[in-house]
Amino acid sequence: MGILSRASYVIRSKVSGLLDRTEDPSETLDYSYEQMRDELQNVKQGIADLTTQKKRLEIQQRRLEENVEKHNDQAREAVRQDREDLARRALEKKKQKMNQIEDLESQIQQLQRQQDELIDQKDDLQNRIEQFRTKKETMKARYKAAEASKSVSEAVTGAGDEMADVGRAIQRAEERTEEMEARSAAMDELQESGAFEDALSDKDQLDRELEEIRTTGEVDAELDTLKSEVGTDEGATTSESEADVDAETDVGTEADTDAADIEAPDAEGAAVNEAELDTELEELKEEEKN
């Protein structure tokens, strides 16, 4: 097979496939039905033309028959007038007309047979068209029902082109959402681990941890102080309700002394903790410099 033959074959196959995909069976059936009706109309037109031609021959036959009768009367009149020659001429014309009538009768009979055949063909074609019309409408209804059923089935199963596009869109949205959620979680994890330094701060992670420890120690020391003050106030109230004025004064003095004794160790401990933190901070800074 040559190049041109192969190219022609490929083009024809592509065009045939394209036509198969774009062909609508309902439109094809309607077109076939119209073609058959056109053919029926042509048959009817042929019958009409044939009948017209037959009618012309019949009219001509009647005229010849009238002439035959006329020539017959002429021959009789010539005989009565003792004009045999005229009678002979009239009879000759009568004979010619009768021969023409015979030929016309033969043609008319032939046209009649053709007309009968065309009428039979027309009736047969008309019956076929009616049968095709019934079958056409049935096939169109079945095609529409099948098309609707196919669309519903594809929509339910998600196998159609449009539903497939929707499914792919949902899948892409889910993948994008999962990617963004994972990235957000990763950013939170890195932020909590201190992997990202604050661009607006000149402190590193170590400085922030040390500052957090120092702040925690100061808060603990202040909390202990508050606890001590609250305990002292409650002890003083209890002593005043159980003793007289003099004993209350002595007890109050002792309570103040005890509170001072309690506060002193706590303040001293906080000072020691702060000093230790400062020392550790200085050591860490020295290590960083080295």
LUMVO-987289 format. One record per residue (C-alpha): z, x negated, y. Coordinates in steps of 0.2 Angstrom, whole numbers. Layout:
BEGIN
+-------+-------+-------+
|    up |  east | north |
+-------+-------+-------+
|     Z |     X |     Y |
...
+-------+-------+-------+
***
This chain:
BEGIN
+-------+-------+-------+
|    up |  east | north |
+-------+-------+-------+
|     0 |     0 |     0 |
|    -5 |    -7 |    17 |
|     5 |    -9 |    32 |
|    -3 |     6 |    41 |
|    -1 |    17 |    25 |
|    17 |    13 |    24 |
|    20 |    16 |    42 |
|    11 |    33 |    41 |
|    21 |    37 |    26 |
|    38 |    32 |    34 |
|    33 |    42 |    50 |
|    29 |    58 |    40 |
|    45 |    56 |    30 |
|    55 |    55 |    46 |
|    46 |    69 |    54 |
|    49 |    80 |    38 |
|    67 |    76 |    38 |
|    69 |    80 |    56 |
|    60 |    96 |    53 |
|    71 |   100 |    39 |
|    87 |    97 |    49 |
|    80 |   108 |    64 |
|    72 |   122 |    54 |
|    81 |   139 |    55 |
|    77 |   149 |    40 |
|    79 |   165 |    50 |
|    66 |   160 |    62 |
|    54 |   154 |    48 |
|    56 |   171 |    39 |
|    52 |   180 |    55 |
|    37 |   170 |    58 |
|    31 |   173 |    41 |
|    33 |   191 |    43 |
|    23 |   191 |    59 |
|     9 |   181 |    51 |
|     8 |   194 |    37 |
|     8 |   208 |    50 |
|    -6 |   199 |    59 |
|   -16 |   198 |    43 |
|   -13 |   217 |    40 |
|   -20 |   220 |    57 |
|   -35 |   210 |    53 |
|   -38 |   220 |    37 |
|   -37 |   236 |    47 |
|   -49 |   230 |    60 |
|   -61 |   225 |    46 |
|   -59 |   243 |    39 |
|   -62 |   251 |    56 |
|   -78 |   240 |    59 |
|   -85 |   244 |    41 |
|   -81 |   263 |    44 |
|   -90 |   262 |    61 |
|  -106 |   254 |    53 |
|  -105 |   267 |    39 |
|  -104 |   281 |    52 |
|  -119 |   274 |    61 |
|  -130 |   275 |    45 |
|  -124 |   292 |    41 |
|  -129 |   298 |    58 |
|  -146 |   289 |    56 |
|  -148 |   298 |    39 |
|  -145 |   315 |    47 |
|  -158 |   312 |    59 |
|  -170 |   307 |    46 |
|  -166 |   322 |    36 |
|  -169 |   333 |    52 |
|  -186 |   324 |    53 |
|  -190 |   327 |    35 |
|  -187 |   346 |    38 |
|  -198 |   345 |    54 |
|  -212 |   336 |    45 |
|  -211 |   349 |    31 |
|  -213 |   363 |    44 |
|  -227 |   354 |    52 |
|  -236 |   353 |    35 |
|  -234 |   372 |    32 |
|  -240 |   376 |    49 |
|  -256 |   365 |    46 |
|  -259 |   373 |    30 |
|  -258 |   390 |    38 |
|  -270 |   384 |    51 |
|  -282 |   377 |    38 |
|  -279 |   360 |    44 |
|  -277 |   350 |    28 |
|  -278 |   333 |    37 |
|  -264 |   337 |    48 |
|  -254 |   344 |    33 |
|  -257 |   328 |    24 |
|  -251 |   317 |    39 |
|  -236 |   327 |    40 |
|  -232 |   326 |    22 |
|  -235 |   307 |    23 |
|  -222 |   305 |    37 |
|  -210 |   316 |    27 |
|  -212 |   304 |    12 |
|  -208 |   289 |    23 |
|  -193 |   298 |    30 |
|  -187 |   302 |    13 |
|  -189 |   284 |     7 |
|  -178 |   278 |    22 |
|  -165 |   291 |    18 |
|  -164 |   284 |     0 |
|  -161 |   267 |     7 |
|  -148 |   273 |    19 |
|  -139 |   282 |     5 |
|  -139 |   266 |    -5 |
|  -132 |   256 |    10 |
|  -119 |   270 |    14 |
|  -113 |   270 |    -4 |
|  -111 |   251 |    -4 |
|  -101 |   252 |    13 |
|   -91 |   266 |     5 |
|   -86 |   255 |   -10 |
|   -82 |   241 |     2 |
|   -72 |   252 |    13 |
|   -62 |   259 |    -3 |
|   -58 |   241 |    -8 |
|   -52 |   236 |     9 |
|   -41 |   252 |    10 |
|   -34 |   247 |    -7 |
|   -31 |   229 |    -1 |
|   -23 |   236 |    15 |
|   -11 |   247 |     5 |
|    -7 |   233 |    -6 |
|    -4 |   221 |     8 |
|     6 |   234 |    17 |
|    17 |   237 |     2 |
|    20 |   218 |     1 |
|    24 |   217 |    19 |
|    37 |   230 |    17 |
|    45 |   222 |     2 |
|    45 |   205 |    12 |
|    53 |   214 |    27 |
|    67 |   220 |    16 |
|    69 |   203 |     7 |
|    68 |   195 |    24 |
|    82 |   205 |    31 |
|    93 |   202 |    16 |
|    90 |   183 |    16 |
|    94 |   183 |    35 |
|   110 |   192 |    32 |
|   115 |   180 |    17 |
|   110 |   165 |    28 |
|   121 |   171 |    42 |
|   136 |   175 |    31 |
|   134 |   158 |    22 |
|   133 |   149 |    39 |
|   149 |   158 |    45 |
|   158 |   154 |    28 |
|   153 |   136 |    30 |
|   159 |   135 |    48 |
|   176 |   143 |    43 |
|   178 |   132 |    27 |
|   174 |   116 |    38 |
|   186 |   122 |    51 |
|   200 |   125 |    38 |
|   197 |   109 |    28 |
|   193 |    99 |    43 |
|   177 |    92 |    35 |
|   166 |    98 |    49 |
|   159 |    86 |    63 |
|   169 |    94 |    77 |
|   185 |    95 |    66 |
|   182 |    77 |    61 |
|   181 |    72 |    79 |
|   197 |    81 |    83 |
|   205 |    72 |    68 |
|   199 |    55 |    74 |
|   206 |    59 |    92 |
|   223 |    64 |    85 |
|   223 |    48 |    74 |
|   219 |    37 |    89 |
|   232 |    46 |   100 |
|   245 |    43 |    86 |
|   241 |    25 |    84 |
|   241 |    23 |   103 |
|   258 |    31 |   104 |
|   265 |    21 |    90 |
|   259 |     5 |    98 |
|   267 |    10 |   115 |
|   283 |    14 |   106 |
|   284 |    -2 |    97 |
|   280 |   -12 |   113 |
|   294 |    -3 |   122 |
|   306 |    -6 |   108 |
|   301 |   -25 |   108 |
|   303 |   -26 |   127 |
|   321 |   -18 |   125 |
|   325 |   -30 |   111 |
|   319 |   -46 |   121 |
|   328 |   -40 |   136 |
|   345 |   -38 |   127 |
|   343 |   -55 |   119 |
|   340 |   -63 |   136 |
|   323 |   -70 |   131 |
|   317 |   -63 |   148 |
|   325 |   -72 |   162 |
|   328 |   -62 |   178 |
|   315 |   -68 |   190 |
|   325 |   -64 |   205 |
|   341 |   -73 |   199 |
|   344 |   -92 |   199 |
|   356 |   -90 |   184 |
|   351 |   -93 |   167 |
|   358 |   -85 |   151 |
|   372 |   -97 |   149 |
|   378 |   -94 |   167 |
|   378 |   -75 |   164 |
|   388 |   -76 |   148 |
|   401 |   -87 |   156 |
|   402 |   -76 |   171 |
|   404 |   -61 |   159 |
|   419 |   -70 |   150 |
|   427 |   -74 |   167 |
|   425 |   -56 |   173 |
|   433 |   -50 |   156 |
|   448 |   -61 |   158 |
|   451 |   -56 |   176 |
|   450 |   -37 |   171 |
|   462 |   -41 |   156 |
|   474 |   -49 |   168 |
|   474 |   -35 |   180 |
|   476 |   -22 |   166 |
|   492 |   -31 |   160 |
|   499 |   -31 |   178 |
|   496 |   -12 |   179 |
|   504 |    -9 |   163 |
|   519 |   -19 |   168 |
|   520 |   -10 |   184 |
|   519 |     7 |   176 |
|   532 |     2 |   163 |
|   544 |    -3 |   177 |
|   542 |    13 |   186 |
|   546 |    23 |   170 |
|   562 |    13 |   167 |
|   568 |    15 |   184 |
|   567 |    34 |   183 |
|   576 |    35 |   167 |
|   591 |    24 |   173 |
|   593 |    35 |   189 |
|   595 |    51 |   178 |
|   608 |    44 |   166 |
|   620 |    34 |   178 |
|   630 |    37 |   194 |
|   625 |    30 |   211 |
|   633 |    13 |   209 |
|   627 |    10 |   191 |
|   610 |    16 |   197 |
|   609 |     3 |   210 |
|   614 |   -11 |   197 |
|   602 |    -5 |   184 |
|   588 |    -4 |   197 |
|   592 |   -22 |   202 |
|   591 |   -28 |   184 |
|   575 |   -18 |   182 |
|   567 |   -27 |   197 |
|   572 |   -43 |   190 |
|   565 |   -39 |   173 |
|   549 |   -33 |   180 |
|   548 |   -49 |   190 |
|   551 |   -59 |   174 |
|   538 |   -49 |   165 |
|   525 |   -51 |   179 |
|   527 |   -70 |   181 |
|   522 |   -74 |   163 |
|   507 |   -63 |   164 |
|   501 |   -70 |   181 |
|   504 |   -87 |   174 |
|   494 |   -83 |   158 |
|   480 |   -76 |   169 |
|   480 |   -92 |   179 |
|   479 |  -103 |   163 |
|   465 |   -93 |   156 |
|   455 |   -95 |   173 |
|   458 |  -113 |   173 |
|   452 |  -115 |   155 |
|   436 |  -105 |   159 |
|   433 |  -117 |   174 |
|   436 |  -132 |   163 |
|   423 |  -125 |   150 |
|   411 |  -121 |   164 |
|   411 |  -139 |   171 |
|   409 |  -146 |   153 |
|   394 |  -135 |   150 |
|   386 |  -140 |   166 |
|   389 |  -158 |   163 |
|   381 |  -156 |   146 |
|   366 |  -147 |   154 |
|   364 |  -162 |   166 |
|   364 |  -174 |   152 |
+-------+-------+-------+
***
